[in-house]
C-alpha cells in the first residue's frame, strides 16, 4: 500500500519528537528504503542498531513511523517499520497561538537551522562547495529589514513559489541532493524598537503668544 503524500501531526508534543537529528535521520532513511528492519536503517546511517530501537519506538508512538509487519530473517523473523508518510506537516497553530505552539514554531526553526548548517559544514569539509561565480552551488542570504504588511506578503509569496520548485525536485529526484531552509520572522529586542513607525506628514509647529515666551525663557537660561 503506498504511503500518504502528507500527514499532519496532531500535537506540539508529538511534533517535537521529529526535531531530534537522529530521529529525522531514521525517518528519512525509511522514506528512502521503504519498509525495512532497524538493522537496515543502522547500516544506512552508520549508527549502531542498538542505539536506534528506543528512537523508533518513540517515532511510532508519535505517528511518524508505522509497524509494517515482519519478514523472514536469517535466524528469526525481522520486525519491519516504514515512514507513515512521504512528508509531515506541523500541527495547526490557533490564531491566538498558545505558548507551547509558539515555542514549537521557534524550536522547529532552531532545529532545522542547525541541521542545514551541519549539511553545509559537511559539504565544506568534503570540498564540495563551489565558490567560483560561474559554478557556485550554494546560496546563503541574511537580512535585517523593515517590511510593511504588503511587502511581507510579497516576500512570503516568493517563498511559496520556491517551495513549489523544491516540491517538484522532491517528486522527480533528479540531479544533486540539496537541503534548503527559509525563515522569515519578526525581530524582538530586549532594548530598542521592534518596528519603525510609519512616517507622518510633517506639519509646521504652532506658535502662539502663550507658548512663545517659555521657549525664549528656556533659551536664555541655557547660556
N, C-alpha and C positions, 0 to 999 in steps of 0.2 A: 504494500500500500504506500503510495507516495506521501511524502511529508507535506504538511501545510506550508504555503509560501511564508506566512507570517503568523505569529502567535503573540497575543498580548498577555503580559504578566499582570496579575491582578493587584498585588500589594507592593508597597515600597519595601517591606521586609524581604519578600521573595526576590525582588529586583536586585537588591544589594548583593545577593549571592553571586551574580554574574560579574560583579565588579572586581572579584579576585582574579589576578592574571592567570593563575593555574587553572581555575575553573573555565575561564574564557578559552584557554588553550584546549581543554578537554572537549568543550562543546564544538569548537571549530574543527578539531580533528575528526569528531564523529560526523559532523556535517559533510566532511570531505570523504571519509571512509565508508559511511553508511553503517548499518547495524554491525557491531563488532564487539569482541570482548575487551576488557580493560587492558589485557596484555598487548593488544594491537595499538591502543592509544599510547601506552607506555613506550612501545617501540618507535612510534611516530614522533613522540615528543622528547624522547631521550630521558624520560623520568622513570624511576623505579615503580613498578606496578603497585607495590605495597603502599606507596605514598598516595595513590590515586583513589583507592576504594572509598575512603571517607568523603572525598570531594564528589565522587559520582553519586553517592547516597544523598548528599545534600542537594545536588543538582536535580535528581529525580524528584525529591520532595518539593522543590521549588517550582518544578514544571518545565525545566529546560531540557531534561533527558527523559526518555521513556524506556521501560523494560521491553526488550524486543524478543524475548523468548530464549531458547537455548540452541546450541548446535553441538554435534559430536566432537569431542576433543581427543587428544592423544591418549589420555587416561580417563578423564571424566568429562561429562557434559560441561560446556562453557556457557556462562550466562552472557547474553548479548544486550547491549544498550544502543540507543540511537538518539540523535537530536530530535527534540519534539517538533521542530520547525526549521525552515531554512533561514529565518530571521525572527528576531524578537523585538517587540515594542514595549516601551516602558509603560507603567500604569498611567491612566489618565490623571491629570492634575486638576483638581477643582479650581474654579475661578478664583476663590479666595486663597487657596493653597495653604493647607495645614503645614505646621513647622516640619513634620517628618517628610512631607512631599517636597518642600523647598530644599531641604537638606539632601534628599535623594537626587535631585537635579544637580546640585553642586558636587556631590560625591561622584556622580556619573561623569561629569566633565573632568574632574580631577583624575579619576582612574584612567579615562581614555586618553587624556593628555600625557600621562606618564607612559602609557602603552605605546603611543605614537612616537614619543621621544626615544623610547628604548629601541623601536624599529629603526629609527634614523641613526641612532648611535651604532647599532649593529651593522648597518649598511656602510656607515663611515669607516668603521673598523675593518670591514671587508674590502674597502676601496671601491665601493660601488656607486658612490655619489659623484656624478659628473658635473664639474664646476665650470667647464667651458660653455660660454653662452650658446654656441651652436648645438651642443649636445646635452645641455642641462636636463637632468631627470628628477629634480626635486623643486619644491617651492615652499618658502616659509614667509609668511606675512604677519605683521602685528601692528595695530594702530590704536592710538588713543584719540578719540574724536568726539565731536558733538553731533548728534543726529536728532532731527525733528521726527515726529511720528511718521510722516510721509517718507522721509529718507530711510528710516528704519525698515519700513515695509518694502521699500525698493531693494535694499540690501538683502533682506530676507527672501524676496522672490528670486534673486540671483542665486542665493544658496540652494533654494529648492530646485532651480534649474541644474545646478551642479549635481544635486542628488539624483536627478534623472539620468545624467550621463554615467554616474557611478553605478546606478542600478543596472543599466544596460551592460556595463562591463562585468558585473557580477553574474548576470544571466549567461553571457557569451563565453566568459572565461578564456579570452584570447589576449595574448600579449604578456606583459610583465605584471607581477603581483605588486600592488601598491596599498599603502594604508593612508587614509585621509581623515582629517578631523577639522571641523569648523565650529567655532564658538563665538557667539555674539552676546555680550552681557552688559547690563548697566553697571557702572562703577560706583561703589560705595566707599567713601574715605572716612577715616576717623576724624580728620580735620579738613576744613575747607568745604567748598561747594561740590555737590554731586551733579548739578546741572547749571548751565549758564542761562539766565533769564532771557526771554525774548526781548530784543531791543524795542524801546518805545520811541515814538516820535518826539523829538526834542521840542520843548516849548520855552519861550522866553520867561525868565523869572519875574514874578510880580513885584513891583516896588510900590510902596505906599508911604505916606508921611509917618505912619505909625511904626513901620519896621525899618525905615532908613536910618533913623537916629541910633538905634542899638548897634547897627553894623559899623557906623562911624566911631562909636564909642569903643567897640572891641578893637578896631584897628589902632586907635590911639593908644590903648592900653598895652599893645604888644610891642611898642617901640622900645 
